Amino acid sequence: MPEIGEVAHTVHNLLTHLLRRTITKCTATPDDIVYGKAGTTAEAFAAAVQGRRVTGAAQQGKYFYLTFDRPPHAVMHLGMTGWVVFRGVANRYYKQGLEKGDESGGEEGEEAKKVEEWPPKYAKFVLKSEKEAVDGEDRDEVEAAFIDPRRLARIRLVDCPAEDIRQHSPLKENGPDPVRDKDIVTLDWLTALLARKRVPVKALLLNQANLSGIGNWVADEILYQAHLHPEQYSNTFAPAQILALHTALLGVCAIAVETLADSRQFPETWLMKHRWGKGKKGGNVLPSGEEIVHITVGGRTSAIVPSVQKKTGEVEVGEGGARRGGRKRKVVAKQEDSDEEEDKEEEEEEEKPAVKKPRGGKKATAEPKPKPVARKSRAGKKTKAEPEDSEPEEPEDEDEDDVKPAAAKKLSGRGKKTTTKRVKADEVNHDEADEAVAGAEAEVDGPAEPAAEESIPAAKSRKVATPRKSKEVKPVLPGERTSGRTAKAT
């Protein structure tokens, strides 16, 4: 996802090409998600923007905005794969956009490329400014397009004076920007923030209500440089550790913005330069030889260097782990990053619902019915089994250790053994017997009998040296058919 540096790159391009230009034409593509979930429509956006003169562009974390000579103004979020491109102008694309590159928005070792197709694919709006004189200088025609392949961006209109735009939603709900609001993000401010929260420190950094603009790779870089473990709780750090965190926070964000997220200009010692080798031969190692490992913190993949980032206090644990004291703790289910809306939308857009299959790998049907199985009755004659109304048992279940009444009552009439193991009457699981007899009762369409529990012990006891004889009426078991000799169930 574009973070504070990538958004700074976008704002830089908007100021370079559109500042003090008049939008002579705006073509917006209807999108119920990109516009609709932000409370506007493509038609309303086009009508509000066309004919307006651009007076400014700025950012607050991951949000950026264009202000015009009169309200309303445009406030936008790039989502996961959004980007702003200009016709005939070389652009550096975000990795998951139209051009592949690294996560910082640049393409390592390659020059930026121009957009050949216009209007570009996945464009949500296209702005056009005709040739005009700006501050006594002739400016050529320019066209800009907002693209978003996965529809996770947000485009909205905010009706307020331009100077008050940060006091209105959605900007007012977000925390201070570590670069733009350095006078707010002081050491004392950060100390108080850490103390009043009890969450993994990485989750705290990702939460846009706390700080604006910090995403996954920026958070990992900050914690690596501060030598802090991302799972450690925010309220467990010593003053020296908080100072290191504050220094890394301001330093990493400042470089990301100053370089416009061009990773080629990042220091070679940065984790970000080497973290993308996950799963690759020879990857996951810093130039110093220290190993990079990947863990999951707050539902996000995190790159850490264990030799540097030690746990010095109570930590949030990953799957299957236990925190200090030996007690297990469930992983925090709530995603601290305020960008969880985009993550959720990504799942809705990209994932297809899985088809649930029954055991055995067979396709599920609306009303599964078991195949009739020929079974032998007490007299040794084959009878045609009637399918039950309940869900069928899987074939492999009949080979398990569960006691099956059909196997216990099966007789060949020729003296052959019909069971594979002896079971004493007092060792039979009566719960399993209840289930087996219930199946037998379903076949004869009769209610359960009080004596049903004894059917399995009675059947199995025949294999004991001294079989029990009883004159009581025996319950009907699976495979048997009712006849004049069988007592009717009541």
Secondary structure, 3 states (H helix, E strand, C coil): CCCHHHHHHHHHHHHHHHCCCECCEEEECCCCCCCHHHCCCHHHHHHHHCCCEEEEEEEECCEEEEEECCCCEEEEECCCCCEEEECCCCECCCCCCCCCCCCCCCCCCCCCECCCCCCCCCEEEEEEECCEEECCEEECCEEEEEECCCCCCEEEEECCCHHHHHHCCCHHHCCCCCCCCCCCCCHHHHHHHHHCCCCEHHHHHHCCCCCCCCCHHHHHHHHHHHCCCCCEEHHHCCHHHHHHHHHHHHHHHHHHHHCCCCHHHCCCCCHHHCHHHCCCCCCCECCCCCECEEEEECCEEEEECCCCCCCCCCECCCCCCECCCCCECCCCCCCCCCCHHHHHHHHHHHCCCCCCCCCCCCCCCCCCCCCCCEEECCCCCEEECCCCCCCCCCHHHHHCCCCCHHHHHCCCCCCCCCCCCCCCHHHCCHHHHHHHHHHHHHHCCCCCCHHHHHHHHHHHHHHCCCCCCCCCCCCCCCCCCCCCCCCCCC
